[in-house]
Amino acid sequence: MFSYSLLKPLLFKLDPESAHHYAAKAMHFATMCRPLGNAITQKLFITDERLHQEIFGRTFYNPVGLAAGFDKNATMIEQMNMLGFAFTEIGTVTPKPQDGNPKPRLFRHVEEESLQNAMGFNNAGSYEVSKSLQKHFPFVTPIGINIGKNKITPEDKAIEDYLELVKTLQMLGDYIVINISSPNTPGLRDLQNEEFIATLFSEAKKLTAKPIMLKLAPDMSEKDAVTLASVGVKAGANGIIATNTSIDYSLVANPYDIGGISGAVIKEKSRNIFKAIAKELFGKTTLISVGGIDSADEAWTRLKLGASLVQVYSALIFKGPSLIRDINRGILEKMEQDGIKNLNEIIGSDLK
């Protein structure tokens, strides 16, 4: 195993998209070289039975998954498993391929250990992504599919994009995520309203028995977040993911004027929105927390607040591939200290 602390300065000399590209190439090589891939998996993937959960009819071997946005086209599912993630959420996928926004569109805030992205749902489109998923699904660990509307689709036709995606991709993943909370598609967050959410989930649930989740933004009041999450669950949503990136540019010292911010600086904002939603919906639906999770301590906090699962993205860039192992080891250490024999004992314990 290499030292990420030695590689990180070299990667950070590249622009973020190029660094992502080369890292993906390196991970692909590792999976192609089976002895190397197996050695990395053995070192990083934690499978302790105390962390196992049965959710959506699948076993989640630990509670830490990859958030959407890293593997947009379902080309790194094996690699993410190798790094220790217990599940991978691919996408965001749109019906038609799209290039996304002009470059540069991904920026590092190194001191704040945060990213700012204005990618704009760049992906190969549902047809190509479905071909990639067919090579992997069903997989040893669960796969989620995050879906969104095309940029050129007008707001009044948006529901058609989402329903088309549900029909096209439903048999190729373990759950689907409705993304109406990215700040990088014009007008998308306007769909975060009660009428659209209720209609979309009512129609989508007619098309599939697969679990469908709703992902919400952090830039709304806690009251509004709870209302929208509750409307979604009432209309058939099988869970809530909170939260997406933030457009609160005051969170970083030198922001750009585009895109959404993720990473350490949205930790408190994301945690507070999640906590408010969990107070209302814990025990009624599946809750996944994402946003600023960069340590076992923060993952532990989110689990106690009611998250069955947590997701990581930005922290992986700043802390390296051992992060997922370290989070899971840290959770196990806390369980041993408190005499907890199964993860389910702590999930939502702060709400009971």
VENUR-V466048 format. One record per residue. SS is DSSP state (H for helix, E for strand, - for the rest). PSI is psi in whole degrees, -180 to 180 (999 if undefined). OMEGA is omega in whole degrees, -180 to 180 (999 if undefined). Layout:
((SS,PSI,OMEGA) (SS,PSI,OMEGA))
//
This chain:
((-,139,-180) (-,166,176) (-,117,-180) (H,-28,180) (H,-26,177) (H,-35,-178) (H,-31,-174) (H,-47,179) (H,-34,179) (H,-45,178) (H,-38,-176) (-,-8,171) (-,-19,176) (-,156,172) (-,152,-172) (H,-40,-180) (H,-40,178) (H,-42,178) (H,-41,178) (H,-43,-179) (H,-47,-177) (H,-36,177) (H,-40,178) (H,-41,178) (H,-43,-180) (H,-42,179) (H,-36,177) (H,-42,178) (H,-41,-179) (H,-38,180) (H,-29,177) (H,-32,176) (-,92,-170) (H,-46,180) (H,-40,179) (H,-47,-180) (H,-43,180) (H,-38,179) (H,-41,179) (H,-45,180) (H,-45,-179) (H,-34,-178) (H,-33,-170) (H,-25,-175) (-,119,-180) (-,124,-176) (-,20,-179) (-,130,-176) (H,-23,179) (H,-19,-179) (H,-6,-175) (-,141,173) (E,147,173) (E,113,-179) (E,136,179) (-,29,179) (-,11,-180) (E,155,174) (E,125,172) (E,112,-171) (-,-22,170) (-,169,-172) (-,7,-172) (E,122,180) (E,168,177) (E,128,178) (-,157,178) (-,151,177) (-,-25,-179) (-,-46,180) (-,83,-171) (-,-30,-172) (-,18,178) (-,42,180) (-,-1,-176) (-,27,-177) (H,-47,178) (H,-39,-179) (H,-39,-180) (H,-36,173) (H,-42,179) (H,-36,-178) (-,-6,175) (-,-2,179) (-,135,-179) (-,-14,173) (E,156,-178) (E,131,174) (E,113,-176) (E,165,179) (E,-172,19) (E,136,180) (E,136,175) (-,161,-179) (-,-50,180) (-,150,176) (-,148,174) (E,148,-175) (-,-18,-175) (-,-168,-176) (-,162,180) (-,150,176) (-,153,-3) (-,147,-174) (-,8,176) (E,128,-172) (E,147,176) (E,140,166) (E,88,-167) (-,-47,-177) (-,-34,-179) (-,1,-177) (-,52,-177) (E,159,177) (E,157,172) (E,119,-176) (E,141,176) (-,43,-171) (-,-46,177) (-,41,177) (-,44,173) (-,122,180) (E,168,-175) (-,-3,-180) (-,160,-171) (H,-33,-178) (H,-50,-179) (H,-40,179) (H,-39,179) (H,-37,178) (H,-39,178) (H,-42,180) (H,-35,180) (H,-25,180) (-,-18,-172) (-,-32,-171) (-,137,-3) (-,147,-176) (-,165,-178) (-,-30,175) (-,153,-175) (E,150,178) (E,126,172) (E,151,-180) (E,114,-179) (E,126,-174) (E,149,180) (-,168,-179) (-,154,173) (-,151,180) (-,-37,-176) (-,-8,179) (-,122,180) (-,156,-176) (H,-38,-177) (H,-7,177) (H,4,-173) (H,-40,-177) (H,-30,180) (H,-39,177) (H,-48,-177) (H,-42,-179) (H,-37,176) (H,-42,-180) (H,-40,178) (H,-46,-180) (H,-40,-176) (H,-38,-168) (H,-5,-170) (H,-33,-176) (H,7,-174) (H,9,179) (-,171,-180) (-,-24,174) (E,160,-179) (E,144,178) (E,126,175) (E,114,-180) (E,105,173) (-,23,-172) (-,3,175) (-,140,178) (-,2,-169) (-,2,171) (-,118,-176) (-,130,176) (-,-6,-175) (H,-44,-177) (H,-15,175) (H,-20,179) (H,-7,176) (-,67,177) (-,159,-172) (H,-43,-176) (H,-48,-178) (H,-45,-178) (H,-45,-180) (H,-45,-179) (H,-45,-177) (H,-49,-178) (H,-37,177) (H,-43,-179) (H,-40,-178) (H,-37,-178) (-,-16,175) (-,-18,-174) (-,-20,-174) (-,152,173) (-,-4,179) (-,146,176) (E,137,177) (E,129,-177) (E,160,178) (E,128,177) (E,128,-175) (E,159,180) (-,159,178) (-,-9,-171) (-,53,175) (-,167,179) (-,155,178) (H,-38,179) (H,-47,-180) (H,-39,179) (H,-44,179) (H,-42,180) (H,-48,-178) (H,-41,177) (H,-42,-180) (H,-40,177) (H,-43,179) (H,-47,-179) (H,-41,179) (H,-33,-178) (-,-4,176) (-,-2,178) (-,137,-179) (-,1,179) (E,169,-180) (E,135,172) (E,124,-179) (E,119,14) (-,173,172) (-,-166,-180) (-,165,-176) (E,147,173) (-,21,174) (-,91,-174) (H,-8,176) (H,-10,-177) (H,-23,-179) (-,156,-174) (-,-38,-176) (-,73,-176) (-,157,167) (-,166,-174) (-,23,179) (-,157,169) (-,-176,-179) (E,149,-177) (E,136,176) (E,171,178) (E,-161,-170) (H,-33,-174) (H,-17,178) (H,7,-176) (H,-54,-176) (H,-43,-180) (H,-47,-179) (H,-44,-180) (H,-42,-178) (H,-42,177) (H,-44,179) (H,-44,-179) (H,-42,-180) (H,-43,179) (H,-43,-178) (H,-37,178) (H,-33,-179) (H,-37,-167) (H,-5,179) (E,133,-178) (-,-13,-180) (-,-20,-178) (E,171,179) (E,132,-178) (E,131,177) (E,131,-180) (E,135,179) (E,146,179) (-,99,177) (-,13,180) (-,113,-172) (-,13,-178) (-,166,175) (H,-36,180) (H,-45,-178) (H,-40,177) (H,-43,178) (H,-43,178) (H,-46,-178) (H,-39,178) (H,-45,180) (H,-26,178) (-,-6,175) (-,4,179) (-,126,172) (-,-31,-178) (E,155,174) (E,158,179) (E,149,-177) (E,145,172) (-,-74,-172) (H,-40,-178) (H,-28,178) (H,-37,-179) (H,-39,-174) (H,-28,-175) (H,-17,174) (-,174,-171) (-,-14,177) (-,-6,-174) (H,-45,-175) (H,-43,174) (H,-45,-177) (H,-38,177) (H,-47,-178) (H,-40,176) (H,-41,180) (H,-40,177) (H,-44,179) (H,-39,178) (H,-41,179) (H,-38,178) (H,-42,179) (H,-41,180) (H,-35,-177) (-,4,179) (-,30,-178) (-,129,-174) (-,-18,-178) (-,143,-177) (H,-34,-178) (H,-22,-179) (H,-26,-178) (-,-19,-177) (-,118,180) (-,13,-177) (-,-26,177) (-,-11,-178) (-,-8,-175) (-,999,999))
//
